[in-house]
Amino acid sequence: MKEQAREYFVKLAKAAEMTLPANKSILPADVFFPNPKRTAAALISNDRKTIRRVIEATKSGEIPEENIACIISTSPIPSVVREHAKTSGLPQEKIKVINPFDFRSGGGNMVDYDEFTKNILQTLKEVNATDVVINDHRISRVPQDAFGQFGGEIFNQHRGPLPETRGMCGRQAIAAGWHLANRTGNMTTEVVLHRINGTFRHEEKYRSDVVKVSAGDTVSTLQRRALSVGREQLVDFLKGVASEEVKEIPYKPKLLTQEQRDLVLSARAAAKQLYPRG
């Protein structure tokens, strides 16, 4: 594995016309590099329907089982879902549970997100994942450089328009999108899958799907619709990993007028008041 990583860095060094000492490693000891074959780990929150949808896609052949490194759930998985997985061809050992509430600091109620993250990284290393796609809003609470040790690609699913709801998560981002739609008359929001780096800085989009906002929608009904769109988006991404067709959308910055910026700030403030914890 280290030899493969060294060859990678030698290529970079040659490209930059640098000299790499023959007996000296330039790799930090705690950085691990995944295998050449693309296998994705899906980090999923407590949405059982999303886990079931990925399992169904494996059973139907939409996603080859060998291209799924594992599914990590951040809440206990019901036995009925595990039973469903048994008939899908997805080995039970590929379905993991890493619950943040199992990592409470000092015996209290506060989650130790350092330990939570270490366990996720250790699992990614054990299953040799090349990509990880995040579908859990709680990941925003982990340390900013948390995934710097992962040598593969990191994708995050965000349920809200970007950049308008950047830095928001969970129901907060949904609520901001709902407020924006109702205040501007543009009755849509987005579910975005985008690449991020190890410090969670937003980079290129992989895919953006429009979600219609109905006149009678509440934040809860809009959230359910966004989750449904997100499930298909996640399956599409995993299919892309299997076929080596994960292509990103060229970044086009949005230029907002002062009036639009004021509307965004107002929508963000209202959403944070409704859902201060995301």
Secondary structure, DSSP 4 states (H G I P E B T S, - for coil): -HHHHHHHHHHHHHHTT----TT---S-TT-B---SS--EEEEE-S-HHHHHHHHHHHHHTSS-GGGEEEEEESSPPPHHHHHHHHTTT--GGGEEE--GGG-BGGGSS-B-HHHHHHHHHHHHHHTT-SEEEEE-GGGGGS-TTGGGGB-SEEEEEE-S-TTTTTT--HHHHHHHHHHHHHHHS--EEEEEEEEE-TT--EEEEEEEEEEE--TT--HHHHHHHHHHHHHHHHHHHHHHHHTT---PBPP-PPP--HHHHHHHHHHHHHHHHH-TT-
